[in-house]
Amino acid sequence: GTRALYKGLTPTLFAVAPFLACQMSTADACKSIAAANDVEVTPLVMLGVGGTAGIAAQTVVYPLDVLRRRMQVGAGAGPGNANVISDSTWTAMREVVKREGFRSLFAGIVPTYMKVFPAVAIAMTTTKELIGLSKQ
């Protein structure tokens, strides 16, 4: 029913703030390292900073993303199905780790990196450049 559309909303909401916090913290740390080594943060350097920040942030929140997908797929399977993990995010996490091991929480992360690196790199670089233009 309609409730099945919202399965996985909790892990999604839990992932947003940590993703942004990790992304921005990593970007700030990279820019600080660049400044400490007298490296100008050019658009090219910013692409690297943004991509690195995206990879770090995605690594932190990826297990919640895996749980969200599994909860959503399990919701469509119906009650009593072995694929239904749990309605609770933390119970679902314990169940997945118990059944498949900790590494299963990172299954499929490499293709996600391939998407996240350029997306965050371009977004952060564009934002920085537009802010720079608006100050002129």
Residue pairs with C-beta under 8 A, 6 or more apart in sequence:
3 75
4 72
4 75
4 76
7 71
7 72
7 74
7 75
7 87
8 67
8 68
8 69
8 70
8 71
8 72
8 75
9 68
10 89
11 64
11 65
11 67
11 68
11 71
11 89
11 92
12 64
12 65
12 68
14 64
14 89
15 61
15 64
15 65
15 68
18 57
18 60
18 61
19 57
19 58
19 60
19 61
20 57
22 53
22 56
22 57
22 60
22 61
23 53
23 54
23 56
23 57
23 120
24 53
26 52
26 53
26 56
26 57
27 49
27 50
27 52
27 53
27 124
30 48
30 49
30 52
30 53
31 41
31 49
34 40
34 41
34 45
34 49
35 41
39 45
41 49
41 128
43 125
43 128
43 129
46 121
46 124
46 125
46 128
46 129
47 121
47 122
47 125
48 121
49 121
49 124
50 120
50 121
50 122
50 123
50 124
50 125
51 116
51 117
51 118
51 120
51 121
53 120
53 124
54 116
54 117
54 119
54 120
54 121
54 124
55 113
55 116
55 117
57 116
57 120
58 109
58 112
58 113
58 116
59 109
62 105
62 106
62 109
62 112
63 93
63 105
63 106
64 89
65 112
66 96
66 104
66 105
66 106
66 107
66 108
67 85
67 89
67 92
67 93
67 96
67 105
70 83
70 85
70 92
70 96
71 85
71 86
71 87
71 89
71 92
73 83
74 81
74 83
74 84
74 85
75 84
77 83
77 84
78 84
85 91
85 92
85 95
85 96
86 92
86 95
93 105
96 104
96 105
97 104
97 105
